[in-house]
Amino acid sequence: MPDLSRRRALTAATALAGATALAVPAARANDHAHDHDSPAAFDEIYKGRRIQGRPSSSGGHHHGGGYAVSVDGVELHVMRNADSTWISVVSHYAPVSTPRAAARAAVDELQGARLLPLPTSPAN
């Protein structure tokens, strides 16, 4: 293996630093594009329950990707995963492709039970 001169080492380090400097802004641009890629609104009756969803300006308690979902008028907390799947507080371990699918999965899981609102502040 040839000896690595100081000049070659500095050249390699500079090239690596330049490549990293170019990659970071590109990755950040992709993250911002992901944030604005919100699913369309929906409002439907599913198995006798009214499910609604719409883009919202707030990320919600669990970074819902700026999307609000409700079942019979009660907020269903949803979260968008890093792989763009969605989960809800009701079906947390079963990721689905859209907030609509998360609302439907919650209705299925509830089996007719009423969705209760999550408390917004700690109990006294």
Buried (B, 14 or more C-beta within 10 A) or exposed (E): EEEEEEEEEEEEEEEEEEEEEEEEEEEEEEEEEEEEEBBEEBEEEBEEBBBBBBBBEEBBEEEBBBBBBBBBEEBBBBBBEEEEBBBBBBBEEBBBEBBBBBBBBBBBBBEEEEBEEEEEEEEE
